[in-house]
Amino acid sequence: MAYSFTEIVGSLALIISCGAAVLLVKLLLSNTMQQEKFFNALGRCHSELQSSSNKLETLCTILDRRFSNMENDSAQPDPMIINMLQRFDKVSQELLECVDDLLLPNQSPGSTRSNAELPHESVMQEISKLQSSLEEITHQLRRGNYLSMDENAEMAAMRKRIESYQSMVMKARADAKESDSMMASLKEEIARLSNMTAQTLSSANADTPLQQEVQVLTQEKQALEAKLVALQDEMRRNTIEKEFIEERFIGLS
């Protein structure tokens, strides 16, 4: 039975259309599998970002507590200065008592000793010893004052460093929240692409519209992959900032 030219051409066109439909369905299935892998990678990135955000939250709490303790300590008086002042008062009182012991016998009404009979040498020795003690106490007070000034300067510098670390922690926390919002939007995009893929598979008989939709899906998938790369880079930056802050905090401890 001979076939006409029109029937042969129609059969060839039908075979080509079926082959193209099979190839397009295979391509859509491959894209679906790649989107599933992409979604799993996004889930892992989200888990890592959530863990980093929790660690940064804990670190910020520790830094806030440490900063509050430093402010409370700076508001309290320096025990070294108080001790020095107490010692100075004690020595001053002893000095006054010694001077009274040396001078009062000469000023009593019943005293018959003249000024020439006073123990001038012993008095000068006692006064010299007391002056040496006063100079030593004064030196210790000055030294304590200098140490207190150095500690206050060091505390102020440490406070500035902690404020800088707190600002870095707040920035890292904001970046983590922004990454979470980006992750949510990417999930919505993946869900939308999955729905479009299901609709495209149901209408696989139309060749030209199917090819156009496949191209659109491919372009959107590439855009999502680019967003994933940017999100991974941002996650690495957040991890580097977190490690830097942890190292600085360990150095302050």
C-alpha positions in Angstrom: 0.0 0.0 0.0 1.6 3.2 -1.1 1.7 6.3 1.1 1.2 9.8 -0.3 3.8 12.5 0.2 1.5 14.4 2.6 1.1 11.3 4.8 4.8 10.7 4.9 5.5 14.4 5.8 2.8 14.3 8.5 4.2 11.1 10.0 7.7 12.6 10.1 6.3 15.8 11.7 4.5 13.7 14.3 7.6 11.7 15.1 9.7 14.8 15.4 7.0 16.4 17.7 6.9 13.4 19.9 10.7 13.3 20.2 10.8 17.0 21.0 8.1 16.6 23.6 10.1 13.7 25.2 13.3 15.8 25.2 11.4 18.7 26.8 9.8 16.5 29.5 13.3 15.1 30.2 14.7 18.6 30.5 11.9 19.7 32.8 12.5 16.6 35.0 16.2 17.5 35.1 15.4 21.1 36.1 13.1 19.8 38.8 15.9 17.6 40.3 18.3 20.5 40.1 15.8 22.8 41.9 15.4 20.2 44.6 19.2 20.1 45.1 19.1 23.9 45.1 16.4 23.9 47.8 18.4 21.5 50.0 21.4 23.8 49.7 19.3 26.8 50.7 18.1 24.8 53.7 21.6 24.1 54.8 22.6 27.7 54.4 19.6 28.8 56.4 20.5 26.4 59.2 24.1 27.6 59.3 22.9 31.3 59.3 20.5 30.6 62.1 23.2 28.9 64.2 25.5 31.8 63.5 22.8 34.3 64.5 22.2 32.4 67.8 25.9 32.4 68.6 26.2 36.1 67.9 23.1 36.7 70.1 24.8 34.9 73.0 28.1 36.8 72.4 26.3 40.1 72.4 24.6 39.2 75.7 28.0 38.3 77.2 29.5 41.6 76.0 26.6 43.6 77.4 27.0 41.9 80.8 30.7 42.5 80.8 30.3 46.2 79.8 27.7 46.6 82.7 30.2 45.0 85.1 32.9 47.4 84.0 30.7 50.4 84.5 29.8 49.2 88.0 33.5 48.7 88.8 34.4 52.1 87.5 31.7 53.7 89.6 33.2 52.2 92.8 36.2 53.8 94.6 39.6 52.5 94.1 40.6 50.2 97.1 44.3 51.0 96.6 43.7 54.7 97.0 41.5 54.2 100.0 44.2 51.9 101.6 46.9 54.5 100.9 44.8 57.3 102.5 44.1 55.2 105.5 47.8 54.5 105.9 48.6 58.2 105.5 46.1 59.2 108.2 47.5 56.6 110.5 51.1 57.8 110.0 50.0 61.4 110.4 48.3 60.6 113.6 51.4 58.8 114.9 53.5 61.8 113.8 51.3 64.2 115.8 51.5 61.9 118.9 55.3 61.7 118.7 55.5 65.5 118.4 53.2 65.9 121.3 55.3 63.5 123.4 58.5 65.5 122.5 57.1 69.0 123.1 54.5 68.7 125.9 57.0 67.8 128.7 58.9 71.1 128.0 55.6 73.1 128.1 54.3 71.7 131.4 54.2 74.1 134.3 56.2 71.8 136.6 59.1 71.4 134.2 62.4 72.7 135.5 64.5 71.8 132.4 65.8 74.7 130.3 65.9 74.8 126.5 69.5 73.9 126.5 68.7 70.7 128.3 66.3 69.5 125.6 67.4 66.5 123.6 67.9 68.4 120.4 69.7 65.6 118.5 67.1 62.9 119.4 64.3 65.3 118.4 65.9 66.0 115.1 66.3 62.3 114.5 62.7 61.6 115.2 61.6 64.4 113.0 63.9 63.1 110.2 62.4 59.7 110.5 58.9 61.0 110.5 59.7 63.2 107.4 61.1 60.1 105.7 57.9 58.2 106.5 55.8 61.0 105.2 57.8 61.2 102.0 57.4 57.4 101.5 53.7 57.6 102.1 53.5 60.6 99.7 55.4 58.6 97.1 53.1 55.6 97.5 50.1 57.8 97.2 51.4 59.4 94.0 52.2 56.0 92.6 48.7 54.7 93.5 47.2 57.8 91.9 49.2 57.2 88.7 48.2 53.5 88.7 44.6 54.6 89.1 44.9 57.0 86.2 46.4 54.3 84.0 43.7 51.9 85.0 41.0 54.5 84.2 42.6 55.2 80.8 42.8 51.5 80.1 39.2 51.0 81.1 38.1 53.8 78.8 40.0 52.3 75.9 38.5 48.9 76.7 35.1 50.4 76.8 35.6 51.9 73.4 36.7 48.5 72.1 33.7 46.8 73.6 31.4 49.5 72.0 33.0 48.8 68.7 32.5 45.1 69.1 28.9 45.6 70.1 28.3 47.7 66.9 30.0 44.9 64.9 27.7 42.3 66.6 24.6 44.4 65.8 25.7 44.7 62.2 26.3 40.9 62.0 22.9 40.3 63.6 21.2 42.7 61.0 23.0 40.9 58.2 21.7 37.5 59.6 18.2 38.8 59.7 18.5 40.1 56.1 19.8 36.7 55.0 16.8 35.1 56.7 14.4 37.3 54.8 16.3 36.6 51.5 16.0 32.9 52.3 12.2 33.2 52.8 11.9 35.0 49.4 14.0 32.4 47.7 11.7 29.7 49.1 8.7 31.5 47.7 10.4 31.7 44.3 11.2 28.0 44.4 7.6 27.1 45.3 6.4 29.3 42.4 8.8 27.6 40.0 7.7 24.2 41.1 4.1 25.1 40.4 5.0 26.5 37.0 6.9 23.3 36.2 3.9 21.2 37.2 1.7 23.3 34.9 4.2 23.0 32.1 4.3 19.3 32.3 0.6 19.1 32.1 0.6 21.1 28.9 3.5 19.3 27.1 1.6 18.9 23.8 2.2 22.6 22.8 5.8 22.7 21.5 6.5 26.4 21.1 5.0 27.7 24.3 6.6 24.8 26.1 10.0 25.8 24.9 9.4 29.4 25.9 8.4 28.4 29.4 11.4 26.2 29.7 13.7 29.1 28.8 12.0 31.3 31.3 12.3 28.7 34.0 16.0 28.2 33.1 16.6 31.9 33.4 14.9 32.1 36.7 16.8 29.1 38.0 20.1 30.8 37.0 19.0 33.9 38.8 18.2 31.9 41.9 21.6 30.2 41.7 23.3 33.6 41.5 21.3 34.7 44.6 22.5 31.5 46.3 26.1 32.3 45.5 25.6 35.8 46.9 23.9 34.4 50.0 26.8 32.0 50.6 29.3 34.8 50.3 27.4 36.8 52.8 27.2 33.8 55.1 31.0 33.5 54.9 31.5 37.2 55.7 29.2 36.8 58.7 31.2 33.8 59.9 34.5 35.7 59.5 33.1 38.6 61.5 31.8 36.3 64.2 35.2 34.6 64.5 36.9 38.0 64.7 34.6 39.1 67.5 35.0 35.9 69.4 38.8 36.2 69.2 38.7 39.8 70.4 36.4 38.8 73.3 38.7 36.0 74.3 41.6 38.6 74.3 39.6 40.8 76.6 38.8 37.9 79.0 
